[in-house]
Amino acid sequence: MAALIKWFKDVMDWEGWRGQTRYLNYSLLLHLALLLVFIISFGWMAKSQLQQPVEVNVVDAVAVDEGRVLAELDKLRQADAKRRSDEDARTRQLEEQANQAQHRREQEEQRLKEVEKQKQQEQQRAKELSLQKQQETERLEKMKQEQADVAKQREAEQKRLQDLEQKSKAQQERLNKQEEERRRLDEAQRRKELMAEEERRIKAANDRQAQGEVNKYIAIIKQKVTRNWLRPAASQAGLSCLVAVKLAPGGDVLSVRVVKGSGDPQFDASVERAVLKAAPLPLPADPALFDRFRDLRFEFNPEG
């Protein structure tokens, strides 16, 4: 009987019964228990009749056994009720824990969604920052390129200005040299002109002085020729003629001729004779003046 009860407990504890309808389980167990009691009681009665003729109250035995079975079944029902209560409590606890776990899972999912959203936002911000950084880098690179281009243009412009400045400087130096040369030439020309002017002035002064000396000696020569002149008998008064005389350095007369006569041949011939008679003619002491007397011309006018 104890084995039977243990078997009932094992059946009640079987996991296959869990999750089924409680009343259906209880009804099946009750009918099964009655069937087993009936089988056991029938076996005892047959065994007692074979061994010895004992007068036994079968109804009482069956009743007792059935009462014990019912008592055991009641205990089983109570145990099952307690177990179901504990199971319900445990189920409620598990459901509560499941709800809490579900709630925590939902919260965690919500948190993960928020985290994922934040991650996506961070990724979006990172992309935007990366794009901004790239754009900024491109802008900086463009600015650097523009600055490099401006620097190259400035350098080229500076080089062009330096070349122009050098060319202008060289041109200015050439102009300065030309101007200096022009001033030098002008100065030389001015000095030359001044010297020429001074020479002309000196020459003019010398010429005046020489001409004065020449005029003085021409007058002296005229006087000497006049002193050696003899008027022809038939010559008229007031006659004059132009005489050309070639002289030697000492005053000797190389030749004499009347180049412009007076109209009286005798008068002209008398003048030529007077020149030859007056030789040597007086000359200045300065030899430089002889050239003025080499081919001497003077007008002979005895009354002048």
Secondary structure by P-SEA (a helix, b strand, c coil): caaaaaaaaaaaaccccccccaaaaaaaaaaaaaaaaaaaaaaaaaaaaaacccccaaaaaaaaaaaaaaaaaaaaaaaaaaaaaaaaaaaaaaaaaaaaaaaaaaaaaaaaaaaaaaaaaaaaaaaaaaaaaaaaaaaaaaaaaaaaaaaaaaaaaaaaaaaaaaaaaaaaaaaaaaaaaaaaaaaaaaaaaaaaaaaaaaaaaaaaaaaaaaaaaaaaaaaaaaaaccccccccccccbbbbbbbcccccccccccccccccaaaaaaaaaaaaaaccccccccccccccccbbbbbbbccc
